[in-house]
Amino acid sequence: MIKVNPSIVVREELEGWGVIFDPDTGDSFGLNAVGVLIWKGLEAGKNKEDILKDIGEQCEGGLPAQAADDFDAFIAQLTEKGYVSAE
């Protein structure tokens, strides 16, 4: 399970974009609309499969073939920055 760091602040911007902000370090990280959807899923306690299903429902033509790999790479970035942790 992937847990969101409770000290992280996320602000959703126009057209579904967002920004992750770490008040402890002052670092920020931009999110596209899919990143925001993933973040919201993580905050809701959803697992990878459920989040990918949500993404597929939002994509015209269904879930892209590389979506699972992209998800893993995105989670690796968030983990490296300390925004989430894997349990």
N, C-alpha and C positions, 0 to 999 in steps of 0.2 A: 504494500500500500504506500502511496505517495502522500506525504503530509506537507501542508503549506506552513511555512514559518509564520507564526502568529504576529510577529512584529512588522511584517511586510505590509505596505499600503499599496493598493492598486486603484488607479483612477482610470475609468473608462472615458475616452475622448470621443470626438465626432466620428461618425461612420464606423463605429465598432472598434476602433483602435484604442489602445490603452498604454499606460505606463506603470511599471512596477517601481516602487521606491522603497529603499531600505533606509529608514531614519537613523539607524545606528552607524551606518557608514557614509550616507549621503549618495550612494550609488543609485542609478536608475537604469531601467532596461525597457526598451520599447516593445510593444506587443502589436501584432497585426490582429485582424478580426478572429482568425483561427486561434491565435495565442490567447486572446481574451476568452474564447469559448473553452479552451482547455483549462485555463486558470479557474474559471467559474465552476467547471466540473470538479477540479481538485478541491476547491473550497467546499463543495457540496459532498465531498467524500466519495465521489464516483471513482471506479477503477478504469484502467486503460480501455478495456473493451467497451464500456458504457460511454466513455468520452468519444471514442472513435465512432460509435454508432450515432451519437449526437452530431458529430461533424459530417458524417455521411448524409444525414437528413437535411443538412444545410447546403450541401454541395449539389449543384446541378450535375446529373449524370452519376451520382453516387460517390462513394468513398474512393479517392485516388489509390492506385496500387501501392504507392510508396508511403501512404499515410502512417502506417505502423512504424516504419523506420524513421520518418520525420518526427513522429511523436517521441520516440526514444531519444533522438538527438536533442530535441527541445528540452526534455526532462533532464538530460545530462547537463545542458547549459544552465538550467535553473538550479540544479543541484550544486554545480561548481560555484555558482554565485551565492549559495546559501539561502536561496529563496524557498526551496523545498528540500525534503529529505525522504529517502526511501526507507521503509521499515519492513 
